[in-house]
Amino acid sequence: MKKIVNKIQIILINNGLYQSDSEDLNEEIFKGIVEQMDSLNLISFIVAIENEFDIELPDDFMNPNNFSSLGVVCNAIKMLSKAI
């Protein structure tokens, strides 16, 4: 799961949503980032996740509440990803 978290951290940095790469991404930091996202940021984040992990998140997962937990996002990626 650490590999997934590291990739999510890079996605957030590349999208200008996370400024510090010196502190590891954790649940509390992730929740704060997601709470600050507008709809455009969330869509960009979803597209970046799908591209990075070569997955397609199902429509029923596209609920902002599903992105409020780093664990939920990591588990969804793990389940859907062929690369991990």
Wavefront OBJ file of the C-alpha trace (Angstrom):
o trace
v 0.000 0.000 0.000
v 2.992 2.320 0.585
v 3.703 2.265 -3.155
v 0.157 3.428 -3.884
v 0.339 6.188 -1.251
v 3.643 7.416 -2.704
v 2.121 7.616 -6.183
v -0.934 9.456 -4.845
v 1.393 11.910 -3.092
v 3.217 12.557 -6.383
v -0.118 13.071 -8.179
v -1.160 15.630 -5.558
v 2.184 17.449 -5.807
v 2.056 17.483 -9.616
v -1.468 18.920 -9.518
v -0.449 21.650 -7.067
v -2.639 20.229 -4.315
v 0.148 19.222 -1.930
v 3.154 21.436 -1.341
v 5.423 19.306 0.804
v 7.177 16.188 -0.372
v 9.206 16.055 2.841
v 6.297 14.800 4.959
v 4.665 11.491 4.096
v 1.045 11.630 3.072
v -1.270 10.293 5.767
v -5.016 10.141 6.461
v -5.148 13.512 8.203
v -3.215 15.365 5.495
v -5.167 13.628 2.715
v -8.506 14.512 4.318
v -7.462 18.167 4.584
v -6.425 18.234 0.931
v -9.668 16.642 -0.258
v -11.746 19.051 1.838
v -10.062 21.959 0.021
v -10.625 20.520 -3.480
v -13.198 22.067 -5.738
v -15.012 19.936 -8.317
v -12.388 20.645 -10.999
v -9.545 19.602 -8.679
v -11.395 16.402 -7.805
v -11.966 15.527 -11.463
v -8.302 16.218 -12.273
v -7.263 14.049 -9.328
v -9.525 11.196 -10.455
v -8.225 11.357 -14.037
v -4.625 11.388 -12.783
v -5.298 8.322 -10.608
v -6.903 6.486 -13.522
v -3.971 7.326 -15.800
v -1.236 6.551 -13.270
v -2.648 3.179 -12.250
v -4.199 2.272 -15.627
v -7.636 1.791 -14.093
v -11.147 3.113 -14.573
v -12.961 3.995 -11.390
v -16.590 2.849 -11.612
v -19.319 5.480 -11.815
v -20.733 4.451 -8.448
v -17.367 5.287 -6.858
v -17.554 8.882 -8.121
v -18.973 10.169 -4.869
v -16.866 12.822 -3.110
v -17.330 10.913 0.159
v -15.305 8.030 -1.312
v -12.331 10.363 -1.588
v -12.388 11.539 2.021
v -10.244 8.589 3.133
v -6.810 7.695 1.825
v -7.455 4.078 2.790
v -10.632 3.858 0.706
v -8.876 5.330 -2.339
v -5.885 2.998 -1.922
v -8.118 -0.056 -1.557
v -10.101 0.871 -4.669
v -6.878 1.303 -6.644
v -5.533 -1.992 -5.303
v -8.717 -3.840 -6.288
v -8.898 -2.335 -9.773
v -5.234 -2.142 -10.701
v -3.568 -4.753 -12.829
v -0.180 -3.108 -12.328
v 0.053 -3.667 -8.570
l 1 2 3 4 5 6 7 8 9 10 11 12 13 14 15 16 17 18 19 20 21 22 23 24 25 26 27 28 29 30 31 32 33 34 35 36 37 38 39 40 41 42 43 44 45 46 47 48 49 50 51 52 53 54 55 56 57 58 59 60 61 62 63 64 65 66 67 68 69 70 71 72 73 74 75 76 77 78 79 80 81 82 83 84
